[in-house]
């Protein structure tokens, strides 16, 4: 039998792509809300299937990551395809739940950062819900009246807004490490705000000051042409803020001249701060 490694490299890459590339976003570190909803779904699904006497649960086609364990050579050939050909969802709950601060440097986004090309960042206000009342919101869902009512509890609302500062800052710091290697970046802010939208203005200010400013500065300093897409904008005013006020381009790669002009002051402060830190080069 002919050895697999004797096949031409191009043929092996075609086989790797068939085994590793999927048509959905890969989320290696599900958020607390996603885990909670998945647990509820599985319990309801199991009861329903038992009632109907159906035992097989359909599962999505998963990347065959066991290929990475075959040998060092195959691992070196498959990691760029697994990380570069798929679209990955980057977590935003650093330091919470199943992804604590000490695990950050050991995530796949750090260990294989130079191989990633397509990243999706989905912000969700439900990921910072850690009070008793907010845990009940998760059971009701995002649009349920009871969930919206519980969210208006004064203490939980204050906790939610204050938690965004650390969440946005840490996510920006991790994303900045990937930006020099990316081709496409999608930032989804559809669930960034509470269901009532009462905190939309305040959260948008936090989002601009603690996330967008840092990401924009890193985009200005990167050498590649990255296409940035912002999802979840509700009205023309928000679109004007993103594509005019922040300097992003709605149709293609970011225009670095426009971006540098908009963030000139923040970029100067950013470069000064990076020069003061050991291990950073500008």
URHUWO-V613206 format. One record per residue. N is the residue number from 1. RES is the residue in one small letter. PSI is psi in whole degrees, 0 to 359 (* if undefined). Layout:
n=N res=RES psi=PSI
n=N res=RES psi=PSI
This chain:
n=1 res=x psi=136
n=2 res=x psi=137
n=3 res=x psi=141
n=4 res=x psi=323
n=5 res=x psi=350
n=6 res=x psi=349
n=7 res=x psi=152
n=8 res=x psi=148
n=9 res=x psi=321
n=10 res=x psi=322
n=11 res=x psi=319
n=12 res=x psi=321
n=13 res=x psi=323
n=14 res=x psi=320
n=15 res=x psi=318
n=16 res=x psi=318
n=17 res=x psi=322
n=18 res=x psi=330
n=19 res=x psi=335
n=20 res=x psi=337
n=21 res=x psi=128
n=22 res=x psi=167
n=23 res=x psi=28
n=24 res=x psi=166
n=25 res=x psi=132
n=26 res=x psi=125
n=27 res=x psi=91
n=28 res=x psi=340
n=29 res=x psi=83
n=30 res=x psi=148
n=31 res=x psi=168
n=32 res=x psi=322
n=33 res=x psi=316
n=34 res=x psi=319
n=35 res=x psi=320
n=36 res=x psi=313
n=37 res=x psi=323
n=38 res=x psi=321
n=39 res=x psi=316
n=40 res=x psi=318
n=41 res=x psi=316
n=42 res=x psi=322
n=43 res=x psi=317
n=44 res=x psi=320
n=45 res=x psi=319
n=46 res=x psi=316
n=47 res=x psi=319
n=48 res=x psi=317
n=49 res=x psi=325
n=50 res=x psi=322
n=51 res=x psi=321
n=52 res=x psi=358
n=53 res=x psi=40
n=54 res=x psi=128
n=55 res=x psi=343
n=56 res=x psi=127
n=57 res=x psi=124
n=58 res=x psi=137
n=59 res=x psi=146
n=60 res=x psi=156
n=61 res=x psi=122
n=62 res=x psi=153
n=63 res=x psi=138
n=64 res=x psi=75
n=65 res=x psi=351
n=66 res=x psi=343
n=67 res=x psi=328
n=68 res=x psi=346
n=69 res=x psi=356
n=70 res=x psi=307
n=71 res=x psi=167
n=72 res=x psi=322
n=73 res=x psi=315
n=74 res=x psi=324
n=75 res=x psi=316
n=76 res=x psi=331
n=77 res=x psi=332
n=78 res=x psi=330
n=79 res=x psi=314
n=80 res=x psi=328
n=81 res=x psi=315
n=82 res=x psi=315
n=83 res=x psi=327
n=84 res=x psi=332
n=85 res=x psi=342
n=86 res=x psi=165
n=87 res=x psi=122
n=88 res=x psi=140
n=89 res=x psi=117
n=90 res=x psi=135
n=91 res=x psi=152
n=92 res=x psi=6
n=93 res=x psi=42
n=94 res=x psi=131
n=95 res=x psi=358
n=96 res=x psi=146
n=97 res=x psi=241
n=98 res=x psi=9
n=99 res=x psi=83
n=100 res=x psi=172
n=101 res=x psi=328
n=102 res=x psi=344
n=103 res=x psi=353
n=104 res=x psi=314
n=105 res=x psi=354
n=106 res=x psi=10
n=107 res=x psi=162
n=108 res=x psi=332
n=109 res=x psi=339
n=110 res=x psi=316
n=111 res=x psi=327
n=112 res=x psi=37
n=113 res=x psi=328
n=114 res=x psi=353
n=115 res=x psi=348
n=116 res=x psi=140
n=117 res=x psi=333
n=118 res=x psi=116
n=119 res=x psi=139
n=120 res=x psi=130
n=121 res=x psi=113
n=122 res=x psi=112
n=123 res=x psi=139
n=124 res=x psi=121
n=125 res=x psi=336
n=126 res=x psi=344
n=127 res=x psi=340
n=128 res=x psi=19
n=129 res=x psi=103
n=130 res=x psi=7
n=131 res=x psi=169
n=132 res=x psi=317
n=133 res=x psi=322
n=134 res=x psi=330
n=135 res=x psi=331
n=136 res=x psi=330
n=137 res=x psi=322
n=138 res=x psi=326
n=139 res=x psi=324
n=140 res=x psi=328
n=141 res=x psi=176
n=142 res=x psi=324
n=143 res=x psi=1
n=144 res=x psi=137
n=145 res=x psi=322
n=146 res=x psi=321
n=147 res=x psi=319
n=148 res=x psi=322
n=149 res=x psi=315
n=150 res=x psi=327
n=151 res=x psi=338
n=152 res=x psi=2
n=153 res=x psi=129
n=154 res=x psi=315
n=155 res=x psi=315
n=156 res=x psi=325
n=157 res=x psi=318
n=158 res=x psi=318
n=159 res=x psi=320
n=160 res=x psi=313
n=161 res=x psi=318
n=162 res=x psi=331
n=163 res=x psi=338
n=164 res=x psi=330
n=165 res=x psi=307
n=166 res=x psi=323
n=167 res=x psi=312
n=168 res=x psi=318
n=169 res=x psi=316
n=170 res=x psi=319
n=171 res=x psi=319
n=172 res=x psi=318
n=173 res=x psi=321
n=174 res=x psi=322
n=175 res=x psi=326
n=176 res=x psi=333
n=177 res=x psi=336
n=178 res=x psi=336
n=179 res=x psi=319
n=180 res=x psi=343
n=181 res=x psi=353
n=182 res=x psi=154
n=183 res=x psi=324
n=184 res=x psi=135
n=185 res=x psi=123
n=186 res=x psi=126
n=187 res=x psi=112
n=188 res=x psi=115
n=189 res=x psi=21
n=190 res=x psi=321
n=191 res=x psi=22
n=192 res=x psi=337
n=193 res=x psi=163
n=194 res=x psi=160
n=195 res=x psi=326
n=196 res=x psi=341
n=197 res=x psi=10
n=198 res=x psi=335
n=199 res=x psi=16
n=200 res=x psi=315
n=201 res=x psi=317
n=202 res=x psi=316
n=203 res=x psi=324
n=204 res=x psi=324
n=205 res=x psi=315
n=206 res=x psi=317
n=207 res=x psi=318
n=208 res=x psi=317
n=209 res=x psi=324
n=210 res=x psi=349
n=211 res=x psi=303
n=212 res=x psi=318
n=213 res=x psi=318
n=214 res=x psi=317
n=215 res=x psi=319
n=216 res=x psi=319
n=217 res=x psi=319
n=218 res=x psi=324
n=219 res=x psi=322
n=220 res=x psi=327
n=221 res=x psi=346
n=222 res=x psi=153
n=223 res=x psi=339
n=224 res=x psi=171
n=225 res=x psi=106
n=226 res=x psi=133
n=227 res=x psi=122
n=228 res=x psi=127
n=229 res=x psi=130
n=230 res=x psi=119
n=231 res=x psi=153
n=232 res=x psi=12
n=233 res=x psi=133
n=234 res=x psi=328
n=235 res=x psi=168
n=236 res=x psi=331
n=237 res=x psi=319
n=238 res=x psi=323
n=239 res=x psi=320
n=240 res=x psi=322
n=241 res=x psi=317
n=242 res=x psi=312
n=243 res=x psi=345
n=244 res=x psi=307
n=245 res=x psi=321
n=246 res=x psi=343
n=247 res=x psi=12
n=248 res=x psi=161
n=249 res=x psi=129
n=250 res=x psi=343
n=251 res=x psi=342
n=252 res=x psi=201
n=253 res=x psi=152
n=254 res=x psi=141
n=255 res=x psi=107
n=256 res=x psi=333
n=257 res=x psi=312
n=258 res=x psi=319
n=259 res=x psi=317
n=260 res=x psi=325
n=261 res=x psi=320
n=262 res=x psi=319
n=263 res=x psi=32
n=264 res=x psi=313
n=265 res=x psi=313
n=266 res=x psi=324
n=267 res=x psi=321
n=268 res=x psi=316
n=269 res=x psi=322
n=270 res=x psi=314
n=271 res=x psi=320
n=272 res=x psi=320
n=273 res=x psi=320
n=274 res=x psi=326
n=275 res=x psi=332
n=276 res=x psi=340
n=277 res=x psi=136
n=278 res=x psi=142
n=279 res=x psi=355
n=280 res=x psi=139
n=281 res=x psi=140
n=282 res=x psi=*
